[in-house]
């Protein structure tokens, strides 16, 4: 299972000194500045002429004229810029490269911005984080994980998105063990009032992959609360309960999904019917299947009709089982379901119908247990006192070890009649 795809958003963070260079276009940018209380931050003074050129470059970049922005920066004498000015230049060039999907080149500009010595601690952290994001966006999972791990060592307040990306990087490397801790942390740090589906989906996927089903339950419950319209999570939660042999809750979850109109596919309907039978409510299972047949939301094959017949049989409705069982027998490639139909007729003591059904099964062939068909036919003829017809059938049936005791008992009873 792959984690959901996500888009990495990288934005240039610039604030040039208005006192030095005048008003700077802020469109598409966000504030950086120094962290409160820092005393070791580099000076952010910019030469007036340099500031004017940088402002023009930023305006061109915001207008998506990336070539123009690069050309404008090319007019600067880079070796004469201050560390802060050089760092600012590299961050503009990073954004232009990123916008053009030249990711390796963009990472190079981020590293040069860091190496310039002109960034404060927060800006350096942001640059390292952006570099890691680029690896993730390129699906370079190993490099992305390594870059994030390094960033975590110096970042005092990592956000949930960072933990999610780290978990995704390890997950994509099929390293569920290393993915679990950051996935849990992502969920722990997310806004509880706005639970993130991707965060929760990642964690539940890891628990399911590790077969830690009990741990997966509360996570799946959270994601269902967040996105109740996504039926995949309802199905997963029901399956988890069944895996834990908690069939009552497995049914309850699927019933809730059904009431929400989410159980609509063939396999889902059949599974709900099975759970209804297993939990002792076969009548509802039969009604569910009949409704699905009427609405044509299921494939009308032998397995479906057999399932419907089994529901009615489990509900004690022998008569209502006959039609679907006969239809299943007609559609089945073997004659076994006709024999099964004969066994139901045995319970109803309808001997002619029993004989007709089993003989159709024998004629259709491919029986798994021909001896059982002989035994059932023998019982039907015996019950009508047609002993001459019953004897050869019991004689054939007794050739099979598991049928011999019953066949012999009937033969002995026939002999006692003479």
Residue, then its C-alpha position, 0 to 999 in steps of 0.5 A: x500500500x502506498x501512502x497518499x500523494x501530497x504536494x510539497x509547497x515551498x515559498x520564498x521567505x524574504x523581507x528586505x529592509x524598507x529603510x534601506x531600499x524602499x517598499x518591497x513587493x511582498x506578493x508571494x512572500x512571507x516574513x522571516x526576520x530574526x527569532x525573538x531574543x537572538x543576538x547572533x543574527x547577521x545584519x540584514x542591511x542591504x545596499x540601496x542599489x542592490x536592494x533596488x535590483x533585488x526588488x525588481x527581481x522579486x517582482x519579476x519572479x512574482x510575475x513568473x518571469x523567471x528568466x527576467x528575474x535571473x537576468x536581473x540578478x545577473x547584473x549584480x557583482x556577487x563577489x561584492x555582496x554582503x553575506x545577507x545580500x548573497x543569501x537573499x540572492x540565492x533564495x530568490x534563485x532557489x525559488x525561480x529554479x523550483x518554479x521551473x521544477x529544476x529541483x537539483x539546481x534549487x537545492x544547490x541554491x539553498x545550500x549556497x544560501x546557508x553557506x553564505x553566512x547571511x542567514x539567521x538560525x530560523x532561515x537556515x532551518x527553513x532552508x534545510x527543511x525546504x531541501x528535505x521537502x524537495x527530496x520527498x517531492x522527487x520521491x528520493x525517499x532515502x535522501x529525504x529521510x536523511x535530510x529530515x533526520x538532520x533537520x530534526x536534530x536542530x529544529x526545536x519545534x518540528x511540525x506534524x507535516x515534517x513528521x508525516x514526511x519522514x514517516x512517508x519516506x521510511x514507508x516508501x522504503x518499506x521500513x515500517x518499523x522506522x516509519x511508525x514513530x514519526x507517523x504517531x508523532x504526526x497524529x499526536x501533533x495535528x490539530x485535533x479540531x481539524x484531523x488530517x486524513x493523510x496523517x491518520x491513513x499513514x498511521x493506520x496503514x502502518x499498524x495494519x501492515x505490522x498486524x497491530x490490529x488493536x492499535x489500528x482501531x482508534x486510528x481508524x475510528x478517528x479517520x472515519x470521524x474526519x471523513x465519514x464519506x470514505x467507505x474504505x475506512x469503514x471496510x478496514x475497521x470492520x475487517x480489523x474487528x473480524x481479524x480480532x474475532x470481534x464479529x459483533x463489532x465487525x457487523x456493527x461497523x458494516x451495518x452503519x456503513x450500509x445505513x450511510x449508503x456506502x455498502x454498494x459493491x458486490x463483494x461488500x454486500x456479500x460480506x455483510x450478508x455473511x456477517x449477518x448470518x454469522x451473528x445470528x441474523x440470517x433473515x436480514x442477510x436474505x433480505x439484504x441479498x434479495x434487495x441487491x438482486x432486485x436493484x441489480x447491484x450484485x452479479x447473479x452467479x451460482x455463488x450469490x444464489x447459494x448464499x441467499x439459499x444458505x441465509x434462508x436455510x439458516x433462518x429456518x425458511x426451507x421453502x424460501x430456500x428452494x428457488x435460489x438453491x435451484x437457480x444456483x444449481x442450474x448456474x453451477x458447473x457441477x451437479x453438487x448443488x442439485x444434490x444439496x437441493x435434494x437434501x433440502x427436499x429430504x428435510x421437507x420429506x418431498x421424496x419425488x422432488x428429492x429424487x428429481x433434484x439428485x438425478x439432475x445432479x448425477x446427470x450434470x456430473x462432476x460431483x465431489x461425492x458421488x457416493x452421497x448422491x447414491x445414499x440420498x437417492x437410496x433414502x428417497x426410494x426407501x422412504x417410498x418403500x421402493x426397496x428394489x430401487x433403493x438396494x442397488x443405490x445403497x450397494x454403491x454407496x457402501x463402497x465409500x468408507x464414510x457412507x458404509x455404516x448408514x448404507x449398511x443400516x438401510x440394507x439391513x432394514x430392507x432385509x428385515x422387511x422380507 
